[in-house]
Amino acid sequence: MAKDKTEKAKKKRIKRKKRLIFFLWLQLILVMAVLGAVLYYYAGGYAKKVSALHDEAVSFVQHSTPETFRQDETSIAYDVNNEVISVMKGEKDVYYVEYKYMPAYLTQAIVSIEDKRFFSHHGVDYKAIVRAVVAMFRNGEVTQGASTITQQLARNMFLSNDKTWERKIEEIYIAVELEKKYSKNEILEFYLNNVYFANGYYGIGAASRGYFNSDVSGLSLSELAFLCAIPNGPSKYDPVTHYDYTIERRNRILKNMLEDKVISEITYMSAVGEEITLRRPPSPDKNDYLTTYTYYCATRVLMEQHGFTFQTVFKDDGEKAAYDETYAEMYAAMNKTLYTGGYRIYTSLDRNVQEILQYSIDHELSDNTEVNEDGIYALQSSAVCIDNTTGMVRAIVGGRTQDIQGYTLNRAFQSFRQPGSSIKPLIVYTPLLERGYTPDSVVLDFPSDDGQGPKNADDTYLGFINLRRAVELSRNAVAYNLFKELTPEVGLSYLEEMQFGKLDKNDYRPIVAIGGMTHGVSALEMAKAYATLENDGAYRDPGCILKITDPDGNVIYQAEQTEKVIYQTDAARVMTDILQGVVSEGTARGIGLTNMPCAGKTGTTNDNKDGWFVGYTRYYTTSVWVGFDMPKTLPTLTGSSLPGSIWKNFMTRLHADLPPQDFPEAKMYLPEEPQNATLEINNEQDTIAILSAIANETEGRPDANENLPETEGEENPPEVAPED
């Protein structure tokens, strides 16, 4: 027994000794790590850098006054003739709200959601930082913010949004200095008058006016919480485009206020149940389609200037989600500077051309007066005109002229619709011309052998015809069968290279040959793609920003248009030659311009829900879409009807004083023996004869199969198959 006790005591001493040794080693390691960090900190120059950041932070705050937080720089955008397009003013000073006039619910709401310990910390909430780090390790990603209201103010007023350790360190230093110089009430006042509320509204005063046409004092608790939902993510919680998200965050804010015991259960229930209705005041300048496109392009230019890389193709949904989040954050940050940076923005847009394009749309659709429940014209149109000399946008119209409140939807670049047959030259025929096909190559207008293909619009089949005639008559069966031969992966790769933004993994199947896409395309995208054909197959980004200068006149951006080869030159030129036939002999017959060579293509989706015409001369490329915002049938709508009429009206006026100019001819693709005759299929004997001839004809024709990968038949095509 005594021996056992001795053994146990001995084991305890050994364990204590081991624990002591482990503790000593751990302390030694920690000391060495700290010494190493300190050594690295000083030897690596970080001490000097951090000290400089501290000094700069102190200087920022020392030289600040309450007026610093009221200042505002106005940016101005000009068209190509130096006429003012828009004055971008944050209206901060006009609608500045002093703290004493702020409703108690407002400050309680913003503190509740953004910085619960605002009144107890000294600029930095170290507990919040620890919570955020723990949450990050627990969830594998950043799920909680740790920046205080004071830090956010420091970032908004004195720093950029760059995610670097230097910026974060300086942000902390500035926050601490701000807390030393200003009271908590002053910091809240500065914050609420400078934070971004989306759509160009800076500060709570401008936001309350912009969304509710009211002073902040006239808003309810629910409306105040609604506004406080926006700054955390101005793009995500934009009440105009993402109303439901804003409501969700409003409810979360009200729940926080209830838990913080600043409102009662009854008040909470009443506020959550209140329906929020935006009451936006008239703002003609913000309804202007030139303005909205200018804002968009200028913001993206600033994003690029700050190192952002744009992307339209993703390896998986996770990569796309991460990109979208980063994009939204950067877009909001750069868009903010348009209203406060004092920039001078010079564009390629032309108010005179814009007026002609707007008139053409309004005039041709004037007989369609039906409006939806919001009072907006039901039948809509969008159009984009690109100057073929520069490759940049000259005019852009996102809808019919109408006196409505607030920002309007610019359908020309914000709406995406099925393109119908207007997509065929881009992903079927021009790629095939690069692979040995010619306008005289014999193709077969016959139902697909997989049983999945579309019908032709007239429900007939012409048998053997040449490729030129197949394009002119927009034969769906021909395009579908050839696209299967080409493969969707090859065909859609051309749209990928031209930065089409809404391609989906489900688009990679044969039905897309006639426009059966998941999300569709925009008028801007179609214009830039056809402008690429006109430009001998070389793609240019169709932005509108020529130059941006800072308030002192220093150039911070100068456009340098670059080209990327998408189609072979001769293939593009031959496609243009074929598309001239569409206007003179095909589905767009009668749309051509008098004494001005032009080329183009119609597009009509199934059930006549969308109509397109995209065409070009040597001078300009213009795309036109007509349809309903909520797709529905318009029996008379085809690509050659309203879209074609708008295009012809506009292009006729635009080219009135321009001399005719022919398209350049291709140097290759000598015509084969004429194959102009068509063979209509009328009976079973014709069918058997044609199917028999197919094997012989394609077996001996190298240009039909050479260098083309095989493809399998598609499954589950869309219920709606676009057709002309």
Stockholm file with secondary structure:
# STOCKHOLM 1.0

chainA/1-724         MAKDKTEKAKKKRIKRKKRLIFFLWLQLILVMAVLGAVLYYYAGGYAKKVSALHDEAVSFVQHSTPETFRQDETSIAYDVNNEVISVMKGEKDVYYVEYKYMPAYLTQAIVSIEDKRFFSHHGVDYKAIVRAVVAMFRNGEVTQGASTITQQLARNMFLSNDKTWERKIEEIYIAVELEKKYSKNEILEFYLNNVYFANGYYGIGAASRGYFNSDVSGLSLSELAFLCAIPNGPSKYDPVTHYDYTIERRNRILKNMLEDKVISEITYMSAVGEEITLRRPPSPDKNDYLTTYTYYCATRVLMEQHGFTFQTVFKDDGEKAAYDETYAEMYAAMNKTLYTGGYRIYTSLDRNVQEILQYSIDHELSDNTEVNEDGIYALQSSAVCIDNTTGMVRAIVGGRTQDIQGYTLNRAFQSFRQPGSSIKPLIVYTPLLERGYTPDSVVLDFPSDDGQGPKNADDTYLGFINLRRAVELSRNAVAYNLFKELTPEVGLSYLEEMQFGKLDKNDYRPIVAIGGMTHGVSALEMAKAYATLENDGAYRDPGCILKITDPDGNVIYQAEQTEKVIYQTDAARVMTDILQGVVSEGTARGIGLTNMPCAGKTGTTNDNKDGWFVGYTRYYTTSVWVGFDMPKTLPTLTGSSLPGSIWKNFMTRLHADLPPQDFPEAKMYLPEEPQNATLEINNEQDTIAILSAIANETEGRPDANENLPETEGEENPPEVAPED
#=GR chainA/1-724 SS CHHHHHHHHHHHHHHHHHHHHHHHHHHHHHHHHHHHHHHHHHHTTHHHHHHHHHHHHHHHHHTCCGGGGTCCCCEEEECTTSCEEEEECCCTTTTCCCGGGSCHHHHHHHHHHHCTTTTTSSSCCHHHHHHHHHHHHHHSSCCSCCCCHHHHHHHHHHCCCCCCHHHHHHHHHHHHHHHHHSCHHHHHHHHHTTSBCSTTCBSHHHHHHHHHSSCGGGCCHHHHHHHHTSTTCTTTTCTTTCHHHHHHHHHHHHHHHHHTTSSCHHHHHHHHHCCCCCCCCCCHHHHCHHHHHHHHHHHHHHHHHTTCCCCCCCSSHHHHHHHHHHHHHHHHHHHHHHHHSCCEEEESCCHHHHHHHHHHHHHHTTTCCCBCTTSCBSEEEEEEEEETTTTEEEEEECSCCCCCSSCCCCHHHHCCBCCGGGGHIIIIIHHHHTTTCCTTCEEEESCCTTSCCCCCTTSCCCEEEEHHHHHHTTCHHHHHHHHHHHCHHHHHHHHHHTTCTTCCGGGCSGGGGGTCCSSCBCHHHHHHHHHHHHTTTEECCCCCEEEEECTTSCEEEECCCCCEECSCHHHHHHHHHHHHHHHHHSTTTTCSBTTBCCEEEEEECGGGCEEEEEEECSSEEEEEEEEESSCCCCTTCCTTTHHHHHHHHHHHHHTTTSCCCCCCCCSSCCCCSCCCCCCCCCSHHHHHHHHHHHHHHHHTCHHHHTTCCCCCCCCSCCSSCCCC
#=GC SS_cons         CHHHHHHHHHHHHHHHHHHHHHHHHHHHHHHHHHHHHHHHHHHTTHHHHHHHHHHHHHHHHHTCCGGGGTCCCCEEEECTTSCEEEEECCCTTTTCCCGGGSCHHHHHHHHHHHCTTTTTSSSCCHHHHHHHHHHHHHHSSCCSCCCCHHHHHHHHHHCCCCCCHHHHHHHHHHHHHHHHHSCHHHHHHHHHTTSBCSTTCBSHHHHHHHHHSSCGGGCCHHHHHHHHTSTTCTTTTCTTTCHHHHHHHHHHHHHHHHHTTSSCHHHHHHHHHCCCCCCCCCCHHHHCHHHHHHHHHHHHHHHHHTTCCCCCCCSSHHHHHHHHHHHHHHHHHHHHHHHHSCCEEEESCCHHHHHHHHHHHHHHTTTCCCBCTTSCBSEEEEEEEEETTTTEEEEEECSCCCCCSSCCCCHHHHCCBCCGGGGHIIIIIHHHHTTTCCTTCEEEESCCTTSCCCCCTTSCCCEEEEHHHHHHTTCHHHHHHHHHHHCHHHHHHHHHHTTCTTCCGGGCSGGGGGTCCSSCBCHHHHHHHHHHHHTTTEECCCCCEEEEECTTSCEEEECCCCCEECSCHHHHHHHHHHHHHHHHHSTTTTCSBTTBCCEEEEEECGGGCEEEEEEECSSEEEEEEEEESSCCCCTTCCTTTHHHHHHHHHHHHHTTTSCCCCCCCCSSCCCCSCCCCCCCCCSHHHHHHHHHHHHHHHHTCHHHHTTCCCCCCCCSCCSSCCCC
//
